[in-house]
Amino acid sequence: MIQIMINRTISGAIQSFAISGHAFFDERGKDIVCAGVSAVSVGAINAVHELTGIAPDIEHDENGFLRCTVPEDLPKEVHEKIQLLFEGMLVALQTIEEQYGTHIKITYKKQEVE
């Protein structure tokens, strides 16, 4: 199962997200759930970089792990653009979860202090 953890600040902004695991919906190379999650998450990160000029902090490996953290101390307008792009990513991931819930699970964690 693909596990997605969305970490939010106390004010509700997406501070980071982590994706790990495999969907096991189909064999490697034919797994549409894995492909969908990868396309949506990497596409959102690429959109942030292309549209804001900000490169989020990224950690990944070849086993399907991806962590992305929004840099701190950004100008308000840049932070808002990044939030909109990542909230759009989350809507797409939730849509995948609705259809393939036995292969993907999204969980949320909210920080207690800002």
Secondary structure, 3 states (H helix, E strand, C coil): CEEEEEEECCCCCEEEEEEECCCCCCCCCCCHHHHHHHHHHHHHHHHHHHHHCCCCEEEECCCCCEEEECCCCCCHHHHHHHHHHHHHHHHHHHHHHHHCCCCEEEEEEECCCC
